[in-house]
């Protein structure tokens, strides 16, 4: 069963913890040619050394391809980019309790050398944050979610397809959601407006994801999001992932190879 009653709590993105911006010191200019230095700077680490010979991705970038990189979950080539700058764009792990955003972050993040392309994939590990209002039995995970948020709208008209690779065999990730957001930043009077998320969200299993411990390369037509209400000319998030309560702490989902293309 997909996330329903908790949807507004994490779709809004304001009850959130920025692990790219707000919770780290200024990283300065990162040299991503040195994986060890980059990992140290970001405060993340791999359990095993990075394989210097990355796998061949399922759809390698070729010169002349139209491909959009949205700042995370991808290390390949691209023709256009929307980078995370922590000012107008950012990445968040959503918090269960807005009053305790650090203590109640909805999952732990890390990196894994098990990947589809580049040096590593992004690793989501469910945790059991101390959130009395979560409503799940002790020992189970609360709802979880996180993703890329834009504080000003970007025009994604013309981009037609999202690609992303996902992997898990843990029961908590048999079912989860992918969503996108849209909305104006302010109205005519200068008031901040609420962003909107698509409904119903996208179900990864509709696009080939299977909870079998193998990598699955999903091809998601953005028309499916448009049919659910998404307005690409006012995009406020290209990728949010989340799931319902009841998962097992320690269960892991890997994400890699996220980009957008034009037909």
VEXLUM-266747 format. One record per residue (C-alpha): residue number from 0; residue in one letter; x negated, y, z. Coordinates in nm, 3 decimals, always signed. Layout:
i: NUM; aa: a; c1: X; c2: Y; c3: Z;
...
! end
This chain:
i: 0; aa: x; c1: +0.000; c2: +0.000; c3: +0.000;
i: 1; aa: x; c1: -0.140; c2: +0.336; c3: -0.101;
i: 2; aa: x; c1: -0.184; c2: +0.632; c3: +0.127;
i: 3; aa: x; c1: +0.145; c2: +0.824; c3: +0.174;
i: 4; aa: x; c1: +0.209; c2: +0.986; c3: +0.512;
i: 5; aa: x; c1: -0.151; c2: +1.099; c3: +0.561;
i: 6; aa: x; c1: -0.183; c2: +1.241; c3: +0.211;
i: 7; aa: x; c1: -0.140; c2: +1.609; c3: +0.298;
i: 8; aa: x; c1: -0.395; c2: +1.584; c3: +0.578;
i: 9; aa: x; c1: -0.679; c2: +1.511; c3: +0.340;
i: 10; aa: x; c1: -0.552; c2: +1.639; c3: +0.007;
i: 11; aa: x; c1: -0.572; c2: +1.998; c3: +0.134;
i: 12; aa: x; c1: -0.943; c2: +1.970; c3: +0.198;
i: 13; aa: x; c1: -0.943; c2: +2.239; c3: +0.468;
i: 14; aa: x; c1: -0.961; c2: +1.989; c3: +0.755;
i: 15; aa: x; c1: -1.293; c2: +1.880; c3: +0.620;
i: 16; aa: x; c1: -1.662; c2: +1.846; c3: +0.690;
i: 17; aa: x; c1: -1.904; c2: +1.962; c3: +0.424;
i: 18; aa: x; c1: -2.209; c2: +1.739; c3: +0.424;
i: 19; aa: x; c1: -2.361; c2: +1.932; c3: +0.138;
i: 20; aa: x; c1: -2.327; c2: +2.277; c3: +0.285;
i: 21; aa: x; c1: -2.195; c2: +2.352; c3: +0.631;
i: 22; aa: x; c1: -2.369; c2: +2.083; c3: +0.831;
i: 23; aa: x; c1: -2.721; c2: +2.108; c3: +0.699;
i: 24; aa: x; c1: -2.974; c2: +2.385; c3: +0.697;
i: 25; aa: x; c1: -3.069; c2: +2.561; c3: +0.378;
i: 26; aa: x; c1: -3.242; c2: +2.299; c3: +0.166;
i: 27; aa: x; c1: -3.402; c2: +2.549; c3: -0.068;
i: 28; aa: x; c1: -3.498; c2: +2.421; c3: -0.410;
i: 29; aa: x; c1: -3.505; c2: +2.043; c3: -0.415;
i: 30; aa: x; c1: -3.749; c2: +1.859; c3: -0.636;
i: 31; aa: x; c1: -3.549; c2: +1.556; c3: -0.744;
i: 32; aa: x; c1: -3.853; c2: +1.411; c3: -0.924;
i: 33; aa: x; c1: -3.967; c2: +1.288; c3: -0.582;
i: 34; aa: x; c1: -3.698; c2: +1.048; c3: -0.451;
i: 35; aa: x; c1: -3.854; c2: +1.015; c3: -0.105;
i: 36; aa: x; c1: -3.875; c2: +1.391; c3: -0.056;
i: 37; aa: x; c1: -3.520; c2: +1.433; c3: -0.182;
i: 38; aa: x; c1: -3.388; c2: +1.169; c3: +0.055;
i: 39; aa: x; c1: -3.572; c2: +1.328; c3: +0.349;
i: 40; aa: x; c1: -3.436; c2: +1.671; c3: +0.260;
i: 41; aa: x; c1: -3.079; c2: +1.546; c3: +0.236;
i: 42; aa: x; c1: -3.106; c2: +1.350; c3: +0.556;
i: 43; aa: x; c1: -3.018; c2: +1.019; c3: +0.394;
i: 44; aa: x; c1: -3.221; c2: +0.708; c3: +0.342;
i: 45; aa: x; c1: -3.220; c2: +0.374; c3: +0.170;
i: 46; aa: x; c1: -3.238; c2: +0.043; c3: +0.350;
i: 47; aa: x; c1: -3.470; c2: -0.084; c3: +0.078;
i: 48; aa: x; c1: -3.724; c2: +0.081; c3: -0.153;
i: 49; aa: x; c1: -3.595; c2: +0.235; c3: -0.475;
i: 50; aa: x; c1: -3.644; c2: +0.015; c3: -0.780;
i: 51; aa: x; c1: -3.856; c2: +0.226; c3: -1.017;
i: 52; aa: x; c1: -3.685; c2: +0.059; c3: -1.316;
i: 53; aa: x; c1: -3.321; c2: +0.166; c3: -1.310;
i: 54; aa: x; c1: -3.056; c2: -0.045; c3: -1.481;
i: 55; aa: x; c1: -2.923; c2: +0.047; c3: -1.822;
i: 56; aa: x; c1: -2.585; c2: +0.218; c3: -1.768;
i: 57; aa: x; c1: -2.280; c2: +0.087; c3: -1.952;
i: 58; aa: x; c1: -2.257; c2: +0.400; c3: -2.167;
i: 59; aa: x; c1: -2.598; c2: +0.571; c3: -2.186;
i: 60; aa: x; c1: -2.602; c2: +0.941; c3: -2.271;
i: 61; aa: x; c1: -2.714; c2: +1.018; c3: -2.624;
i: 62; aa: x; c1: -2.825; c2: +1.356; c3: -2.755;
i: 63; aa: x; c1: -2.519; c2: +1.518; c3: -2.906;
i: 64; aa: x; c1: -2.271; c2: +1.357; c3: -2.665;
i: 65; aa: x; c1: -2.026; c2: +1.588; c3: -2.492;
i: 66; aa: x; c1: -2.051; c2: +1.490; c3: -2.126;
i: 67; aa: x; c1: -1.967; c2: +1.687; c3: -1.811;
i: 68; aa: x; c1: -2.157; c2: +1.637; c3: -1.484;
i: 69; aa: x; c1: -1.967; c2: +1.758; c3: -1.176;
i: 70; aa: x; c1: -2.255; c2: +1.766; c3: -0.928;
i: 71; aa: x; c1: -2.245; c2: +1.425; c3: -0.760;
i: 72; aa: x; c1: -2.227; c2: +1.049; c3: -0.820;
i: 73; aa: x; c1: -2.433; c2: +1.066; c3: -1.142;
i: 74; aa: x; c1: -2.797; c2: +1.100; c3: -1.243;
i: 75; aa: x; c1: -2.782; c2: +1.058; c3: -1.619;
i: 76; aa: x; c1: -2.785; c2: +1.303; c3: -1.906;
i: 77; aa: x; c1: -2.513; c2: +1.554; c3: -1.981;
i: 78; aa: x; c1: -2.427; c2: +1.844; c3: -2.206;
i: 79; aa: x; c1: -2.244; c2: +2.059; c3: -1.948;
i: 80; aa: x; c1: -2.253; c2: +2.085; c3: -1.570;
i: 81; aa: x; c1: -2.059; c2: +2.219; c3: -1.273;
i: 82; aa: x; c1: -2.308; c2: +2.199; c3: -0.990;
i: 83; aa: x; c1: -2.233; c2: +2.193; c3: -0.618;
i: 84; aa: x; c1: -2.348; c2: +2.527; c3: -0.480;
i: 85; aa: x; c1: -2.162; c2: +2.526; c3: -0.141;
i: 86; aa: x; c1: -2.019; c2: +2.868; c3: -0.227;
i: 87; aa: x; c1: -1.762; c2: +2.811; c3: -0.500;
i: 88; aa: x; c1: -1.808; c2: +2.434; c3: -0.522;
i: 89; aa: x; c1: -1.874; c2: +2.178; c3: -0.250;
i: 90; aa: x; c1: -1.845; c2: +1.817; c3: -0.142;
i: 91; aa: x; c1: -1.653; c2: +1.714; c3: +0.170;
i: 92; aa: x; c1: -1.599; c2: +1.412; c3: +0.390;
i: 93; aa: x; c1: -1.252; c2: +1.480; c3: +0.526;
i: 94; aa: x; c1: -1.200; c2: +1.481; c3: +0.901;
i: 95; aa: x; c1: -0.915; c2: +1.307; c3: +1.082;
i: 96; aa: x; c1: -0.890; c2: +1.582; c3: +1.345;
i: 97; aa: x; c1: -0.950; c2: +1.940; c3: +1.229;
i: 98; aa: x; c1: -1.048; c2: +2.038; c3: +1.584;
i: 99; aa: x; c1: -1.334; c2: +1.785; c3: +1.586;
i: 100; aa: x; c1: -1.456; c2: +1.777; c3: +1.224;
i: 101; aa: x; c1: -1.794; c2: +1.622; c3: +1.300;
i: 102; aa: x; c1: -1.685; c2: +1.359; c3: +1.549;
i: 103; aa: x; c1: -1.381; c2: +1.254; c3: +1.345;
i: 104; aa: x; c1: -1.522; c2: +1.245; c3: +0.993;
i: 105; aa: x; c1: -1.327; c2: +0.977; c3: +0.814;
i: 106; aa: x; c1: -1.625; c2: +0.779; c3: +0.685;
i: 107; aa: x; c1: -2.002; c2: +0.763; c3: +0.701;
i: 108; aa: x; c1: -2.194; c2: +0.834; c3: +0.383;
i: 109; aa: x; c1: -2.521; c2: +0.702; c3: +0.256;
i: 110; aa: x; c1: -2.698; c2: +0.584; c3: -0.056;
i: 111; aa: x; c1: -2.771; c2: +0.237; c3: -0.191;
i: 112; aa: x; c1: -3.023; c2: +0.106; c3: -0.441;
i: 113; aa: x; c1: -2.744; c2: -0.119; c3: -0.574;
i: 114; aa: x; c1: -2.638; c2: +0.108; c3: -0.858;
i: 115; aa: x; c1: -2.530; c2: +0.134; c3: -1.219;
i: 116; aa: x; c1: -2.769; c2: +0.409; c3: -1.328;
i: 117; aa: x; c1: -3.031; c2: +0.642; c3: -1.188;
i: 118; aa: x; c1: -3.202; c2: +0.586; c3: -0.854;
i: 119; aa: x; c1: -2.911; c2: +0.511; c3: -0.622;
i: 120; aa: x; c1: -2.535; c2: +0.494; c3: -0.581;
i: 121; aa: x; c1: -2.323; c2: +0.672; c3: -0.321;
i: 122; aa: x; c1: -2.216; c2: +0.455; c3: -0.027;
i: 123; aa: x; c1: -1.896; c2: +0.499; c3: +0.175;
i: 124; aa: x; c1: -1.885; c2: +0.308; c3: +0.504;
i: 125; aa: x; c1: -1.566; c2: +0.306; c3: +0.707;
i: 126; aa: x; c1: -1.596; c2: +0.407; c3: +1.072;
i: 127; aa: x; c1: -1.358; c2: +0.429; c3: +1.364;
i: 128; aa: x; c1: -1.361; c2: +0.795; c3: +1.467;
i: 129; aa: x; c1: -1.212; c2: +0.891; c3: +1.805;
i: 130; aa: x; c1: -0.881; c2: +1.031; c3: +1.681;
i: 131; aa: x; c1: -0.592; c2: +0.965; c3: +1.923;
i: 132; aa: x; c1: -0.334; c2: +1.078; c3: +1.669;
i: 133; aa: x; c1: -0.449; c2: +0.837; c3: +1.401;
i: 134; aa: x; c1: -0.192; c2: +0.573; c3: +1.493;
i: 135; aa: x; c1: -0.390; c2: +0.256; c3: +1.422;
i: 136; aa: x; c1: -0.485; c2: -0.022; c3: +1.665;
i: 137; aa: x; c1: -0.824; c2: -0.003; c3: +1.838;
i: 138; aa: x; c1: -1.103; c2: -0.143; c3: +1.626;
i: 139; aa: x; c1: -0.948; c2: -0.038; c3: +1.295;
i: 140; aa: x; c1: -1.044; c2: +0.254; c3: +1.075;
i: 141; aa: x; c1: -0.825; c2: +0.562; c3: +1.043;
i: 142; aa: x; c1: -0.730; c2: +0.696; c3: +0.700;
i: 143; aa: x; c1: -1.033; c2: +0.808; c3: +0.504;
i: 144; aa: x; c1: -1.108; c2: +1.044; c3: +0.218;
i: 145; aa: x; c1: -1.357; c2: +1.278; c3: +0.059;
i: 146; aa: x; c1: -1.454; c2: +1.436; c3: -0.267;
i: 147; aa: x; c1: -1.559; c2: +1.737; c3: -0.470;
i: 148; aa: x; c1: -1.365; c2: +2.060; c3: -0.411;
i: 149; aa: x; c1: -1.376; c2: +2.384; c3: -0.607;
i: 150; aa: x; c1: -1.274; c2: +2.705; c3: -0.431;
i: 151; aa: x; c1: -1.204; c2: +2.875; c3: -0.763;
i: 152; aa: x; c1: -1.030; c2: +2.707; c3: -1.058;
i: 153; aa: x; c1: -1.233; c2: +2.568; c3: -1.347;
i: 154; aa: x; c1: -1.088; c2: +2.517; c3: -1.693;
i: 155; aa: x; c1: -1.125; c2: +2.151; c3: -1.788;
i: 156; aa: x; c1: -0.906; c2: +2.168; c3: -2.097;
i: 157; aa: x; c1: -1.072; c2: +1.971; c3: -2.371;
i: 158; aa: x; c1: -1.220; c2: +1.710; c3: -2.137;
i: 159; aa: x; c1: -1.011; c2: +1.400; c3: -2.192;
i: 160; aa: x; c1: -1.156; c2: +1.108; c3: -2.000;
i: 161; aa: x; c1: -1.305; c2: +1.039; c3: -1.657;
i: 162; aa: x; c1: -1.557; c2: +0.757; c3: -1.623;
i: 163; aa: x; c1: -1.665; c2: +0.616; c3: -1.287;
i: 164; aa: x; c1: -1.817; c2: +0.293; c3: -1.159;
i: 165; aa: x; c1: -1.696; c2: +0.133; c3: -0.834;
i: 166; aa: x; c1: -1.802; c2: -0.172; c3: -0.638;
i: 167; aa: x; c1: -1.682; c2: -0.348; c3: -0.322;
i: 168; aa: x; c1: -1.582; c2: -0.690; c3: -0.199;
i: 169; aa: x; c1: -1.465; c2: -0.573; c3: +0.144;
i: 170; aa: x; c1: -1.092; c2: -0.612; c3: +0.220;
i: 171; aa: x; c1: -1.049; c2: -0.244; c3: +0.312;
i: 172; aa: x; c1: -1.110; c2: -0.147; c3: -0.050;
i: 173; aa: x; c1: -0.869; c2: -0.379; c3: -0.224;
i: 174; aa: x; c1: -0.643; c2: -0.074; c3: -0.256;
i: 175; aa: x; c1: -0.734; c2: +0.294; c3: -0.248;
i: 176; aa: x; c1: -0.670; c2: +0.612; c3: -0.446;
i: 177; aa: x; c1: -0.833; c2: +0.858; c3: -0.682;
i: 178; aa: x; c1: -0.680; c2: +1.202; c3: -0.712;
i: 179; aa: x; c1: -0.744; c2: +1.540; c3: -0.871;
i: 180; aa: x; c1: -0.634; c2: +1.887; c3: -0.758;
i: 181; aa: x; c1: -0.528; c2: +2.208; c3: -0.926;
i: 182; aa: x; c1: -0.411; c2: +2.555; c3: -0.837;
i: 183; aa: x; c1: -0.489; c2: +2.927; c3: -0.850;
i: 184; aa: x; c1: -0.736; c2: +3.064; c3: -0.597;
i: 185; aa: x; c1: -0.523; c2: +3.368; c3: -0.505;
i: 186; aa: x; c1: -0.188; c2: +3.518; c3: -0.602;
i: 187; aa: x; c1: -0.123; c2: +3.867; c3: -0.738;
i: 188; aa: x; c1: -0.133; c2: +4.010; c3: -0.384;
i: 189; aa: x; c1: -0.469; c2: +3.849; c3: -0.307;
i: 190; aa: x; c1: -0.330; c2: +3.577; c3: -0.081;
i: 191; aa: x; c1: -0.505; c2: +3.240; c3: -0.086;
i: 192; aa: x; c1: -0.290; c2: +2.970; c3: -0.243;
i: 193; aa: x; c1: -0.260; c2: +2.606; c3: -0.148;
i: 194; aa: x; c1: -0.411; c2: +2.360; c3: -0.392;
i: 195; aa: x; c1: -0.194; c2: +2.076; c3: -0.520;
i: 196; aa: x; c1: -0.280; c2: +1.711; c3: -0.571;
i: 197; aa: x; c1: -0.135; c2: +1.476; c3: -0.828;
i: 198; aa: x; c1: +0.145; c2: +1.245; c3: -0.722;
i: 199; aa: x; c1: +0.135; c2: +0.954; c3: -0.733;
i: 200; aa: x; c1: -0.245; c2: +0.931; c3: -0.720;
i: 201; aa: x; c1: -0.440; c2: +0.717; c3: -0.963;
i: 202; aa: x; c1: -0.480; c2: +0.351; c3: -0.867;
i: 203; aa: x; c1: -0.828; c2: +0.222; c3: -0.962;
i: 204; aa: x; c1: -0.689; c2: -0.127; c3: -1.021;
i: 205; aa: x; c1: -0.487; c2: +0.012; c3: -1.312;
i: 206; aa: x; c1: -0.817; c2: +0.090; c3: -1.487;
i: 207; aa: x; c1: -1.007; c2: -0.231; c3: -1.429;
i: 208; aa: x; c1: -1.130; c2: -0.213; c3: -1.071;
i: 209; aa: x; c1: -1.133; c2: -0.549; c3: -0.892;
i: 210; aa: x; c1: -1.237; c2: -0.600; c3: -0.531;
i: 211; aa: x; c1: -1.475; c2: -0.884; c3: -0.620;
i: 212; aa: x; c1: -1.822; c2: -0.752; c3: -0.534;
i: 213; aa: x; c1: -1.907; c2: -0.664; c3: -0.894;
i: 214; aa: x; c1: -1.954; c2: -0.325; c3: -1.056;
i: 215; aa: x; c1: -1.652; c2: -0.212; c3: -1.258;
i: 216; aa: x; c1: -1.677; c2: +0.072; c3: -1.510;
i: 217; aa: x; c1: -1.346; c2: +0.259; c3: -1.515;
i: 218; aa: x; c1: -1.223; c2: +0.465; c3: -1.809;
i: 219; aa: x; c1: -0.942; c2: +0.693; c3: -1.690;
i: 220; aa: x; c1: -0.754; c2: +0.911; c3: -1.941;
i: 221; aa: x; c1: -0.703; c2: +1.255; c3: -1.789;
i: 222; aa: x; c1: -0.362; c2: +1.256; c3: -1.956;
i: 223; aa: x; c1: -0.257; c2: +1.018; c3: -1.677;
i: 224; aa: x; c1: -0.338; c2: +1.293; c3: -1.425;
i: 225; aa: x; c1: -0.162; c2: +1.554; c3: -1.639;
i: 226; aa: x; c1: +0.147; c2: +1.333; c3: -1.647;
i: 227; aa: x; c1: +0.138; c2: +1.341; c3: -1.264;
i: 228; aa: x; c1: +0.134; c2: +1.721; c3: -1.258;
i: 229; aa: x; c1: -0.235; c2: +1.808; c3: -1.284;
i: 230; aa: x; c1: -0.306; c2: +2.136; c3: -1.466;
i: 231; aa: x; c1: -0.653; c2: +2.109; c3: -1.624;
i: 232; aa: x; c1: -0.681; c2: +2.483; c3: -1.691;
i: 233; aa: x; c1: -0.665; c2: +2.540; c3: -1.312;
i: 234; aa: x; c1: -0.871; c2: +2.244; c3: -1.188;
i: 235; aa: x; c1: -0.969; c2: +2.264; c3: -0.820;
i: 236; aa: x; c1: -1.105; c2: +1.913; c3: -0.780;
i: 237; aa: x; c1: -1.227; c2: +1.663; c3: -1.039;
i: 238; aa: x; c1: -1.259; c2: +1.368; c3: -0.802;
i: 239; aa: x; c1: -1.126; c2: +1.278; c3: -0.458;
i: 240; aa: x; c1: -1.119; c2: +0.924; c3: -0.326;
i: 241; aa: x; c1: -0.932; c2: +0.802; c3: -0.018;
i: 242; aa: x; c1: -0.734; c2: +0.527; c3: +0.147;
i: 243; aa: x; c1: -0.479; c2: +0.443; c3: +0.410;
i: 244; aa: x; c1: -0.535; c2: +0.350; c3: +0.778;
i: 245; aa: x; c1: -0.608; c2: -0.001; c3: +0.890;
i: 246; aa: x; c1: -0.945; c2: -0.069; c3: +0.730;
i: 247; aa: x; c1: -1.229; c2: -0.247; c3: +0.903;
i: 248; aa: x; c1: -1.520; c2: -0.035; c3: +1.027;
i: 249; aa: x; c1: -1.835; c2: -0.135; c3: +0.843;
i: 250; aa: x; c1: -1.661; c2: -0.208; c3: +0.512;
i: 251; aa: x; c1: -1.847; c2: -0.048; c3: +0.220;
i: 252; aa: x; c1: -1.752; c2: +0.102; c3: -0.116;
i: 253; aa: x; c1: -2.013; c2: +0.208; c3: -0.374;
i: 254; aa: x; c1: -1.956; c2: +0.488; c3: -0.627;
i: 255; aa: x; c1: -2.176; c2: +0.570; c3: -0.925;
i: 256; aa: x; c1: -2.180; c2: +0.698; c3: -1.281;
i: 257; aa: x; c1: -1.906; c2: +0.966; c3: -1.258;
i: 258; aa: x; c1: -1.874; c2: +1.193; c3: -1.560;
i: 259; aa: x; c1: -1.620; c2: +1.333; c3: -1.806;
i: 260; aa: x; c1: -1.610; c2: +1.319; c3: -2.186;
i: 261; aa: x; c1: -1.420; c2: +1.465; c3: -2.481;
i: 262; aa: x; c1: -1.254; c2: +1.258; c3: -2.753;
! end
